[in-house]
Amino acid sequence: MSVVYQRVALIGLGLIASSMFWAIKRGGLAEEVTGFARTPETRATAREIGLCDRVCDTVAGAVEGADLVVLCVPVGAMGSVAAEIAPHLKPGATVTDVGSVKRAVIDAVAPHLPDGVHFVPAHPLAGTEHSGPRSGFAELFDNRWCLLVPAEGTDIEAVANLRKLWEGMGANVDEMDPEHHDLVLAVTSHTPHLIAYTMVGVADDLGRVTDSEVIKYSAAGFRDFTRIAASDPTMWRDVFLSNKEATLEILGRFTEELFALQRAIRTGDGDHLHDYFSRTRAIRRGIIEAGQDVDAPNFGRGKAQV
């Protein structure tokens, strides 16, 4: 790969930003990557592990002269960070983000950006339950999707360069409008996380099943709920508050489906259950065929991870 940007600034140094840095370095996609994190502890960790070519103690110092600025902060903090960096942005620079909600981020960020700065919102559909600067790795985006959500009239070259960066980091890239993005993600990510948090909470509240039993016998499906529910609480609080309408719509549909399954179990309607499970099983096969997971035993985890 060739250099796409001379200087990239990563604002926030958690899982996504740290993975971006290692993937950029792997692909030789930028001459220099600067970084900034809010806490001195995170900045010290980043310096210790060699995360970023230069870790700055101010957000202004990180974005100064950057051709691309990536906002890797919780969705609820995007607006205030945009306001803080706006006076220091290089004319002609591109600002992007990695938030999993798009309409709210666009509304929060766009008003702060000066004329001549291009805003190309983005969302890499990749992650783990881990967070922090040590959690990143170059392969995180390989064969995963990154959705770009440029506004109508956005500079074509700015969009093309960001696409080139994400493809250089191993991702498949698609474009989508913000409302549709938020609905799709409510189905594929946001509501499943809410259900996982709920199921783990139910187990915690159910006095007749002890904590030790929940932990010891969790291989029966509960384990994967806990993996999802271990995700960063600040990030997910902001996601649900920022994508309220779409999440509530999908949650309503989920509740209706759940009631229908309850009725089938109560009335002994085995045909309904079998048909429903057959249909949902086909979706799982489609995910595997699309290369978004592996058809391996133990939920795709190797022995060392169990």
N, C-alpha and C positions, 0 to 999 in steps of 0.2 A: 504493500500500500504506500501511497505518497502522502505528504503532509497536506492536511485539509485547512488547518488554522495554525497561524504562527504561535498565538498564545491563547490558551483556554483557562478560564477561571472557574473553579468549583467552589460554590458557596454552600457550606454544610458538608461535613466529611463523614457521613455514615456509610451504610452498605452500598447504595447506588453510586455515590460519588467516588468512593474508594475503588469500586469495581470499574467505573469509567476510567479512572486514572490508569489502572493496570492494563485495561484493554487498549487505551490510547497508546500507552508505551509499547505494548505488544505489537501493535500495528504501525507504529511510527507515524501517528496521525497528527501530532502537534510538536512544535519545536520546544515549547515550554508550557507546563501546567502549574498554575498557582492555586493555592487553596486557602480557605478561611473557615474557621469554626468558632462558634460563640464562646465556648469555654476554653480557658488556658490549658486545662487537662487534656482536652481533645487535640488541641494544637500540639501539645508536647508529645502525645502518643503518635500523631502523624509524623512529626519530625523524627521520632525514634525509629519508626518502621520504614522511613523513606517514602512516605506517601506525599506526593506532589514534589515538583522540582523546587518549589519555594512556598513555604507556609507563612502567610502574612498575619500580623497581629491586628490588622484592621481590615474591614470589608472593602474600604476605599482602596487600600493598597493592593488588595487581591485583584480588583476589577480594572485598575488603571492600565490602559494600553491593551486590554484583552480584546481579541477578535470575537470570542464567544464566551458568554457568561452563562453558567448553568446553575439555576436555583435548585438546590437539593435540600430544601428545608421543609418542615411540615406545611401542609396546605394553609393552615391558619396563619402562618408567619410570612407567606409570600408577599403580601401587600406592603407590610412594613419594611421588609428587606428591599423590595423594589424601590421604595421611596428613598431608602438610605443610599443605594448605589447609583441612583439616577444622575446626580450631578457629576459623577466620576466616570461615566461611561464614554468610551471612545466613539466619536462620530462614525457611523457605518457599522458599528458592532452589532452582533446578534445576541439577543437574550432568549434563553429557553428555560424550561423547567422539567422536572421529572415527576410532577404530582399526579396522583391517580384520579383526580377530579379536574375537569378542564373548564367548564363554564365559570365556576367560582374563581378559579385562578386567573382566567382572562380578565374578569371584572375587577379583580383586586390589583393586578399588575399593570395592565395596559395603560391606565390613566397616568401613571407615574413616569412612563418612559418618554424621553425627549424625541422630537422629530429627528429623523435620520438614523434612529436605532431601530433595528428590525426585531420584532417579537414573534418567535415561532414556538408555541407551546408544544410539548411532547410528553409522552408517557411510555417508558419501557415496561413491558409486561413481564417482569422478571423480578425475582427476589427470593429471600429465604426468611426464616423466622428470626435470624440473627441481625443485630444492628451494631453500629459503631465503626470506627475507622479500621479496626482489625478484621472486620467481617468480609471485606471485599475480596474478589478474585477475578482475574481477567476473563474467565470463561462464562461468567454469569449470563451474558447476553447472547451467547452462541445459539443460533437457531430459535431464538425467542423473538417476539414481535415488539417493535416500537411504533407507536401511533403518533404521527405528527398532526397537529390541529392548527394549521395556519389560517389566519383570517383572510377573507377575500381581498385581493389587491396586495397581499404581502409580496415583498421582493422575491422574484423567482430564484435568483442566485442564492439568496439567504436560505431558502427552503432546500435547494439542491445540495448546498454544502452541508447542511445539517443531516440530510439523508445520507450523504456520502460518509459522514462521521459515524453514524449509527451502523451503516452497513460495514464499515471498516472495523467496528467493534464486534462484528459477528451477527448483528440482528437482521431480521427481515423487517422491512419498513412499509407502512401503509399510511394513508391519509384519511381523516374522518372529520366531520363537523362536531363541535363540542357537545351539543345536546345528545347526539347519537352515541358519542363516546361514553358519556355519563350513564346512559341507559344500558349499553353493552356491559360496562364495568360493574354496574349494579347487579347484573345477572351473574357475571363470571367471577367476580371478586368480592364486592362489598357485602352483598347479602350472605354468601357462604361464610365470610368472616364473622358476621353477626350471629349466624346460626351456630358456628363453632364456639364463640364466646358464650352463647346461651347454654349449649349442651354441657360445657365444662362447668358453668355456673350451676346448672341443675344437679350435676353430680356432687358439687361441693355442698349444695343445700340438702341433699337427700340423706337424712340421718340414718336410714336403715342400711346404707352401703358405706362401709368405713373408708377413710382416706387410704389406708394401706391396701384395701381390696381394689380401689380405683387405680392405684399406681401399679400394683402387682399384675392385674389381669387386663391391662389396657391394650393388649395386642388385638383385641376384638373390635377394632374400628375407632374406639375412643382415643387411641394414641394419635391418630391423624388429626382429630379435632384439637387436641392439645397443642400439636405442632403449629396449626394455624393461629390458635388463640394466644400463642406466645409472642405474636408480632407486636411491634412497638405501639404502646397504648396512646401516646400523644398523636402519632400519625393517624391512627384509626379513629380516635375521637374527632379529629378535624375532618377526616373523610366523610363520616356520617353526617356531621353538621353542615358540610359543604355540598353534599349530594343528596340532600334530604328528599326531594320529590321523587327521584328515580328509585332510591332505596326503599322508600315507603310503598311505591307502586309494586315493586318486585316482592317486597315482604308481604303485601296483601295477597298477591297471587300465590305465594308460598303457603300462606295460612289457609287459603281455599283448598289447595292441593292436599295439605295435611289433614284438613277436616274430611275430605273425600276418602283418604286412606284410613282414617279412624273409623269412618262408617263402614268401609269394606271389611276391616278386621272385626268390628263389632258384629256385623251381619253374616260373617263367614263367606264373603264374596271372593273366593279364590281366583276366579277368572279375571276379575278386575285387578287384583294384586299381580297376577302373573303377567298380564298384558302391560301393566304399568312398568314393572321391573324389566321386561323385555325391551321396552322402548328406551328406558334410561340406560340399559346396558349397551345399546347400539351407539349412544352418544359417547360412552367411554371408549368403544372401539374406534370411533371417528377421531378422538383425541390422540390415540396411539398411532393411527394411520397418518395423521398430520405431523407426526414427529414431535409432539409436545409432551410426551411422556413415553416411558418404555413399558413393554408388556413383560415385565419381570415379576417373579414372586416377591412377596414382602413389600409391596407398594413401591417397587423400583429402588429400594435401598440395598446397598451392599452389606455384607456381614459386619464390616467394621463400624457401620453406622447404627446397627441395631442396639 
